[in-house]
Amino acid sequence: MLAAPSKCRPSAAALVVAPPAAARRRLRCRCCEDTLGVPRRRLQQQLPAVPGLHLNHAQQQQQAAAPAPHLAPVAAPPPPPRPRRIVLVQHGESEGNVDEAAYTRVPDPRIGLTAQGWSDADDCGRRLRDLFAQDGDDWKVYFYVSPYRRSLETLRGMGHAFEPHRIVGVREEPRLREQDFGNFQDREQMRLEKEIRLRYGRFFYRFPNGESAADVYDRITGFRETLLADIDIGRFQPPGTTTTGDMNIVLVSHGLTLRVFLMRWYKWTVRQFEGLENLANGGALVMQTGDGGRYSLLVHHTADELRAFGLTEEMLQDQMWQKTAKPGELNHRFMTNGQSFFHPFTTIY
């Protein structure tokens, strides 16, 4: 009895029937998964020729000296259009907003909404739907949400305003979580710590066992890079479409986290950050593309609304510039970028 033939070598019986060269050509195996089972002659026909592969040394030198053939430039595909809006939403009224003692018995991430908070979320969802619908009938929305319960419940309440086919996706994003104030909080100790923060500075003061706003800035920087990468690769394009022009991104998060996001996006200074106010529960701030494609707060909001939020005249002038500027351009007149930093009348701290 003959032994079973090997997959990679012809059997003795096969060598008797077929000429050795033909058997080797027909039964030779490859180690690369992409060419497994492909005969060598067919493989060579499929692969492009490698210049100089079978030339001697003199021929290779002659070929290297010859001018390279003209290659027509291949145009890179245009980048996906930017989403029309990035909307920052403050969660609805929470149990901690009405009773600070809740933080002494319930972990901060598990603090939920009050009845008023659910109403805040529903109202916010309806307002945003009306805003997005102004773009026509082809608009979509993509949500990023903090993993804290009050933010998740806010998004659940907002979602009632949107038909399922409008929602492209929802991503829970831990980097959008609230500033960490420690674990279970002692009410009196927390009151004292917040008084110390006012004297030390709202941006740099770190709560014991918690975070400073500067710590939040670091993780928001990472999230911003993720968001920009998602925009650049076209993650927000619904399957089967080629445009994101009517796409809206919504971040459902917390007061300080959203202020730090704006600070990082627009390169505001620490001094400018410390003049900002929190959004109201269920409130929203809209960054919308202007004529040049950059996001500006003045496309949707009035100057008075932004002044109430804490923007200075200098910051408003920069937002006016953002309305017409193109991505990649730099506002050299803005304090953090240009020569005005060295002007003796410029307040730097």
Number of C-alpha atoms within 10 A of each C-alpha: 3 7 8 9 12 9 10 11 14 18 15 12 11 13 15 10 9 12 10 13 9 11 17 16 12 15 17 17 17 14 8 8 7 8 12 11 15 15 16 16 10 9 12 11 9 9 8 8 9 7 10 13 8 9 11 9 10 9 12 14 12 9 14 12 9 8 7 8 6 6 6 6 6 6 6 6 6 6 10 17 18 22 24 22 23 23 18 25 29 27 33 33 23 23 21 18 16 10 9 14 15 18 21 14 11 16 13 21 17 13 19 23 24 17 12 15 23 24 18 23 30 21 18 25 24 16 15 20 20 11 11 20 13 9 13 8 10 12 19 26 23 20 20 21 25 24 21 22 17 29 30 20 21 31 28 15 20 24 19 13 18 15 10 11 9 16 17 18 15 14 12 16 17 14 21 24 23 21 19 18 18 16 15 13 18 15 14 9 10 16 12 11 16 14 11 14 17 11 9 12 15 19 20 14 19 21 18 13 9 12 17 19 22 16 16 21 20 13 17 23 16 11 17 15 11 12 14 12 12 12 18 14 11 18 16 25 21 16 8 6 8 11 15 21 19 20 25 24 23 21 22 30 28 25 20 22 24 23 21 26 20 17 19 17 13 16 16 16 14 18 14 17 21 15 12 19 15 15 19 14 21 23 18 20 20 20 22 22 25 22 12 14 18 21 27 25 24 23 19 15 14 11 19 11 13 18 15 11 16 17 20 16 12 13 18 19 15 19 21 17 20 27 20 17 20 16 11 7 10 13 14 12 15 18 21 15 12 12 11 14 15 11 10 8 8 10 10 14 7
